Amino acid sequence: MYTPFTLRCAQPHDADAILATHRDSVSALCHGHYSAQQIAMWLDGRSADSYQPAIAAGQIMLACDAQGVAGFVEFACGEIVKLFVRGRAAGQGVGHALMLAGVAGAEPGSGGLIRIESTRNAQPFYQRYGFAKVGEGVFSRGGSTVEIEVVMLERRAA
């Protein structure tokens, strides 16, 4: 069932909800593509305060529905830094709306590139918006030996 939502800029008081959305998205949508150990490392040590610089810079947009934050996108010039949707909101247009907002916010100017470091499971989503794979890599957090495989994607800005 479709749930209506609205987009708005994140405010400092939204940081806890952004963190909860990030955690929910990874737990709900990545479990089939990454191990429990990888997901635990991915989420370990994250804090709501880590979103505050991007919030202050106006670089996080939220999708909000009747239950609260359904998803968010963080962007910077030439990059979509994060795009996460809660499991309950997947497939309801939230990701699409956030993607459009993220591309608009990341727009580096005519002819520039917009880059994304994507999870394996999100790669097809980004490809629907014209992003092409340009490489692969891994990341880990906090000195952990556990690694998460990622895909680097990019597209020319409009």
Secondary structure, DSSP 8 states (H G I E B T S, - for coil): -----EEEE--GGGHHHHHHHHHHHHHHHSTTTS-HHHHHHHHTT--GGGGHHHHHTT-EEEEEETTEEEEEEEEETTEEEEEEE-GGGTTTTHHHHHHHHHHHHH--STT-EEEEEEETTTHHHHHTTT-EEEEEEEE-STT-S--EEEEEEEEE--
